[in-house]
Structures are given as C-alpha cells and as structure tokens.
Amino acid sequence: MAEVKTKKETIDEIVREAKKLDKLELQILLAKLRVRKMRKDGVRPAARPRRGVKPPSMEEIDLWKHESRKAHAGK
C-alpha cells in the first residue's frame, strides 16, 4: 500500500537529503528547482508599458543600440 505523506513530512525528507549534499550540489539543485518553477509559472515581463503605449519593436531596439554604439565609438 502506498504511503501518503503530508507536505511537511515531504519537506522534512527533502531537507534531510539536502543536508547530505555539498555546497555546489545544493546550488545546482536550487537552480534546477527555480527553473522548474519558472517553467511552470511562466516568466513575468520585466517591464509593463502604460496603457496606450506601444512597446518598441526589435528593429527599433536594434536601431537604438546601433546609434548608441556609434555615438560612443568616437569618444
């Protein structure tokens, strides 16, 4: 028969196993868990333009970068 664990019991078991890992393995595990959560929840936009403001196209952004580099190249 399958054993049903509570959320707290599951977390406690994860913590016990995590304590056995070295620092690098813990960082890798944490990064993988964060990536899994981001994939599940989706990635929020970094900026939200105000209503009525059209976000710039990739072509406009590329032009801005090109112009900025050209302006700073002469300095």
Residue frames as qw, qx, qy, qz and C-alpha x, y, z in Angstrom:
[[0.000, 0.888, 0.459, 0.000, 0.00, 0.00, 0.00],
 [0.395, 0.550, -0.025, 0.735, 1.31, 3.44, -0.90],
 [0.399, -0.497, -0.434, 0.636, 2.30, 5.73, 1.92],
 [0.111, 0.839, 0.292, 0.445, 0.70, 9.16, 1.80],
 [0.505, -0.206, -0.293, 0.786, 2.88, 11.90, 3.25],
 [0.010, -0.923, -0.307, 0.232, 1.89, 15.35, 4.36],
 [0.423, 0.846, -0.077, 0.316, 3.54, 18.39, 2.82],
 [0.330, -0.836, 0.402, -0.173, 5.60, 18.95, 5.99],
 [0.850, -0.243, 0.455, 0.105, 6.83, 15.34, 6.02],
 [0.770, 0.527, 0.190, 0.305, 7.86, 15.61, 2.38],
 [0.153, 0.916, -0.207, 0.307, 9.72, 18.88, 3.03],
 [0.592, -0.670, 0.441, -0.076, 11.45, 17.36, 6.08],
 [0.898, 0.043, 0.380, 0.217, 12.60, 14.43, 3.95],
 [0.566, 0.748, 0.036, 0.346, 13.91, 16.78, 1.26],
 [0.166, -0.903, 0.321, -0.234, 15.82, 18.78, 3.90],
 [0.792, -0.421, 0.437, 0.060, 17.38, 15.60, 5.32],
 [0.834, 0.316, 0.298, 0.339, 18.60, 14.60, 1.84],
 [0.316, 0.890, -0.039, 0.326, 19.79, 18.15, 1.04],
 [0.461, -0.821, 0.333, -0.048, 21.95, 18.18, 4.18],
 [0.863, -0.141, 0.408, 0.263, 23.95, 15.31, 2.68],
 [0.641, 0.657, 0.179, 0.356, 24.92, 17.38, -0.40],
 [0.512, -0.239, -0.029, 0.825, 27.95, 19.65, -0.69],
 [0.061, 0.622, 0.140, -0.768, 27.65, 23.37, -1.40],
 [0.126, 0.279, -0.592, -0.745, 27.95, 23.10, -5.19],
 [0.099, -0.264, -0.935, -0.217, 25.39, 20.30, -5.38],
 [0.004, 0.622, 0.613, -0.487, 22.98, 22.39, -3.29],
 [0.104, 0.536, -0.142, -0.826, 23.41, 25.38, -5.62],
 [0.137, 0.073, -0.802, -0.576, 22.75, 23.17, -8.65],
 [0.074, -0.431, -0.896, 0.080, 19.66, 21.68, -7.01],
 [0.041, 0.641, 0.371, -0.671, 18.33, 25.13, -6.09],
 [0.130, 0.393, -0.416, -0.810, 18.90, 26.41, -9.64],
 [0.131, -0.121, -0.906, -0.383, 17.05, 23.42, -11.10],
 [0.037, -0.556, -0.768, 0.315, 14.13, 23.94, -8.72],
 [0.081, 0.602, 0.094, -0.788, 13.92, 27.62, -9.65],
 [0.144, 0.216, -0.655, -0.709, 13.99, 26.81, -13.38],
 [0.090, -0.314, -0.938, -0.117, 11.24, 24.23, -12.92],
 [0.016, 0.638, 0.556, -0.532, 9.10, 26.80, -11.07],
 [0.102, 0.506, -0.214, -0.830, 9.71, 29.43, -13.77],
 [0.126, 0.014, -0.831, -0.542, 8.68, 26.96, -16.48],
 [0.085, -0.470, -0.872, 0.110, 5.55, 26.06, -14.56],
 [0.027, -0.728, -0.416, 0.545, 4.52, 29.62, -13.63],
 [0.466, 0.756, 0.261, 0.379, 5.85, 31.37, -16.71],
 [0.480, -0.117, -0.096, 0.864, 8.18, 34.34, -16.80],
 [0.043, 0.871, 0.388, -0.298, 6.68, 37.72, -15.98],
 [0.482, 0.732, 0.085, 0.473, 7.51, 40.62, -18.25],
 [0.548, -0.118, -0.275, 0.781, 10.39, 42.76, -16.98],
 [0.035, 0.205, 0.108, -0.972, 8.53, 45.99, -17.70],
 [0.213, 0.612, 0.762, 0.025, 4.92, 46.79, -18.30],
 [0.117, 0.169, 0.210, 0.956, 4.31, 49.81, -20.52],
 [0.280, 0.300, 0.436, -0.801, 1.47, 52.12, -19.58],
 [0.492, 0.538, 0.681, -0.072, -1.85, 51.67, -21.26],
 [0.423, 0.885, 0.139, -0.138, -1.81, 53.07, -24.77],
 [0.054, -0.793, 0.554, 0.249, 1.99, 52.95, -25.08],
 [0.930, 0.332, -0.141, -0.073, 3.17, 50.60, -27.82],
 [0.706, -0.516, 0.377, 0.305, 6.30, 48.64, -26.86],
 [0.200, 0.725, -0.496, -0.434, 9.22, 49.12, -29.27],
 [0.949, 0.290, -0.079, -0.098, 9.82, 46.54, -31.97],
 [0.838, -0.270, 0.237, 0.410, 13.04, 44.55, -32.16],
 [0.565, 0.537, 0.204, 0.593, 14.04, 46.65, -35.17],
 [0.119, -0.917, -0.004, -0.380, 13.64, 49.87, -33.17],
 [0.724, -0.655, 0.192, 0.100, 15.68, 48.46, -30.29],
 [0.820, 0.070, 0.250, 0.510, 18.43, 47.34, -32.69],
 [0.327, 0.754, 0.126, 0.555, 18.49, 50.83, -34.23],
 [0.401, -0.891, 0.080, -0.196, 18.80, 52.43, -30.77],
 [0.827, -0.412, 0.246, 0.292, 21.69, 50.12, -29.88],
 [0.697, 0.369, 0.237, 0.567, 23.42, 50.83, -33.19],
 [0.088, 0.868, 0.064, 0.484, 23.04, 54.60, -32.76],
 [0.598, -0.790, 0.128, -0.041, 24.24, 54.41, -29.15],
 [0.844, -0.190, 0.260, 0.428, 27.36, 52.46, -30.10],
 [0.521, 0.584, 0.204, 0.588, 28.07, 54.82, -32.99],
 [0.158, -0.923, -0.005, -0.352, 27.77, 57.84, -30.64],
 [0.679, -0.689, 0.247, 0.047, 30.11, 56.29, -28.06],
 [0.892, 0.176, 0.150, 0.388, 32.66, 55.00, -30.60],
 [0.399, 0.746, -0.034, 0.532, 34.07, 58.47, -31.25],
 [0.425, -0.863, 0.138, -0.236, 34.85, 59.18, -27.59]]
